[in-house]
Amino acid sequence: MDHVVLAAPGLLLRPWQAADAPDVLAALRDPAVATWNPQGEMDEARAADWVRRRADWSGGDALSLAVTDPGDGGLLGAVSLHGIGGGNASIGYWTVPAARGRGVATGAVRRLTTWAFAALGLHRIELCHAVPNVVSCRVALRAGYLAEGTLRESYRYGDGRRHDEHLHARLATDG
């Protein structure tokens, strides 16, 4: 799959670059990100590997983009699609502390979703978040992902516990 660069109001979604590793290290050490993203202990080498793996779209079943400020290029977060196949995918995201409360995650999710329906021909994209992560629930709803139900103890998060997850989804036909 070829890399893309996507623009949204106040955001630039671009492929990961090796130079992003220090910012990724800081972001993944943030407790709010670490709790909901089970990356384990993060150091410079693991952050560099994290960036390298997400920059590689050659498998065709996943893609990840750095969410950046179009003015200064600063890292604001991440947005990704995984499990791409059979017309379906799942979407995930996180934001750095300074970007929270500004609509960054919602804007990035909306933009990648629109692109994925048009460019990849997807029919359904799912978004799951731990039930206690109420901020992610608001992102999902604001990005047009309808709540579909609760998945019981479906995922082990960064705190090491299995959490119930809320399942949201958008269909290409949702508009």
ZIRA-V986180 format. One record per run of one state. SS is the DSSP state (H for helix, E for strand, C for the rest). FROM is the first residue (numbers start at 1). TO is the last residue. If there is no record, write none. Layout:
BEGIN
ss: {SS & SS}
from: {FROM & FROM}
to: {TO & TO}
END
This chain:
BEGIN
ss: {C & E & C & E & C & H & C & H & C & H & C & E & C & E & C & E & C & H & C & H & C & E & C & H & C & E & C & E & H & C}
from: {1 & 6 & 9 & 11 & 15 & 18 & 30 & 31 & 37 & 44 & 56 & 62 & 69 & 75 & 86 & 88 & 96 & 97 & 100 & 104 & 120 & 124 & 131 & 134 & 143 & 146 & 157 & 162 & 172 & 175}
to: {5 & 8 & 10 & 14 & 17 & 29 & 30 & 36 & 43 & 55 & 61 & 68 & 74 & 85 & 87 & 95 & 96 & 99 & 103 & 119 & 123 & 130 & 133 & 142 & 145 & 156 & 161 & 171 & 174 & 175}
END
